[in-house]
Amino acid sequence: MDDGDAAAADDDNKTAGFLTAIQDQVILTRNYKKYILKQPNTNELCRRCGKESETIQHITAACEQLAPTEYVKRHDGVANVFHQKLAEAAELIEDRSPCYKYTPANALENDNFKLY
C-alpha cells in the first residue's frame, strides 16, 4: 500500500467515524453541551438561526438559515447520484467519474431510453 492508499483509507475511517458520531448524536452541538455535558451556562440556540435548539435533527433538516442553500445542495447532490446511476444502467454514459464530479446533461437518449 502506498502513501496515497493509506491516506484514502484514513479519510474513509474518519468519515465512517464522523457518520457514526452523528448517528449516535454525540456531535458537539450546543444542545449536547448543555444537556449531555451539563454545561449550564451554554446557550443552546442554533448558531445560524438563533431560534431553535441546536441539535443534529435541527442542523440536518430544520434550520431555516440552512434550508435555502445547504439543503438544496444536498438534495441536488443526491439527485445527481441517481441521475448518474440511471444513465449508467441505461448505457447512456460511459464515463465513470466520481459522483461528486458528475454534472448531468439536460437530456440523454439512446434507442431504448430517454433520461431528463
C-alpha positions in Angstrom: 0.0 0.0 0.0 1.5 3.4 -1.0 1.0 6.7 0.9 -2.0 7.6 -1.3 -3.8 4.4 -0.4 -3.0 4.9 3.2 -4.3 8.5 3.1 -7.5 7.4 1.4 -8.1 4.6 3.9 -7.5 7.1 6.7 -10.1 9.5 5.2 -12.6 6.7 4.9 -12.1 5.8 8.5 -12.5 9.4 9.6 -15.7 9.7 7.5 -17.1 6.5 9.0 -16.3 7.7 12.5 -17.9 11.0 11.9 -21.1 9.4 10.5 -21.2 7.1 13.5 -20.9 10.0 15.8 -23.8 11.8 14.0 -25.9 8.7 14.2 -25.2 8.3 17.9 -25.9 12.0 18.3 -22.6 12.7 20.1 -21.5 15.6 17.9 -20.7 18.7 20.0 -23.8 20.7 19.3 -24.9 23.4 21.8 -27.8 21.1 22.9 -25.2 18.3 23.6 -23.0 20.7 25.6 -25.9 21.9 27.7 -27.8 18.7 28.4 -25.3 15.9 28.0 -22.1 17.5 29.1 -24.1 19.5 31.7 -22.6 22.9 30.9 -25.4 25.0 32.4 -24.3 28.4 31.0 -24.4 27.2 27.4 -26.7 28.9 25.1 -28.5 26.0 23.4 -29.9 28.0 20.4 -28.7 27.3 16.9 -25.7 29.4 15.9 -27.2 30.0 12.4 -30.8 30.9 13.1 -30.8 31.5 16.8 -34.4 30.3 17.1 -34.3 26.5 17.8 -32.2 24.3 20.0 -29.1 23.3 18.1 -29.5 19.5 17.7 -28.4 17.1 15.0 -32.0 17.0 13.7 -32.3 20.8 13.6 -28.9 21.2 11.7 -29.6 18.4 9.2 -33.3 19.1 8.5 -34.9 22.1 10.1 -32.8 25.2 10.3 -34.4 28.0 8.2 -31.0 29.5 7.6 -29.6 26.3 6.0 -32.8 25.4 4.1 -32.4 27.8 1.1 -28.7 26.8 0.5 -27.3 23.7 2.1 -30.4 21.5 2.0 -30.8 22.4 -1.7 -27.2 21.5 -2.4 -27.6 18.2 -0.5 -30.8 17.4 -2.5 -29.2 18.2 -5.8 -26.2 16.1 -5.0 -28.4 13.1 -4.2 -30.3 13.7 -7.4 -27.1 13.8 -9.4 -26.1 10.4 -8.0 -29.5 8.9 -9.1 -29.2 10.5 -12.5 -25.6 9.1 -13.0 -26.6 5.6 -11.9 -29.7 5.6 -14.1 -27.6 6.9 -17.0 -25.0 4.2 -16.5 -27.6 1.4 -16.1 -29.3 2.5 -19.4 -25.9 2.8 -21.1 -26.4 6.5 -21.8 -23.0 7.4 -20.5 -19.7 5.6 -20.4 -17.8 8.0 -18.1 -17.4 6.5 -14.6 -16.4 9.7 -12.9 -16.9 10.0 -9.1 -20.4 11.0 -8.3 -19.3 14.3 -6.7 -17.8 15.4 -10.1 -20.7 14.3 -12.2 -22.8 17.0 -13.9 -25.9 15.6 -15.5 -26.8 16.6 -19.1 -30.2 18.2 -19.6 -31.3 15.1 -21.6 -29.7 11.8 -22.6 -31.1 9.4 -25.2 -30.4 6.2 -26.9 -32.6 3.7 -28.9 -34.1 2.4 -25.7 -34.1 5.2 -23.1 -34.6 8.9 -22.6 -33.4 10.5 -19.4 -34.2 14.1 -18.5 
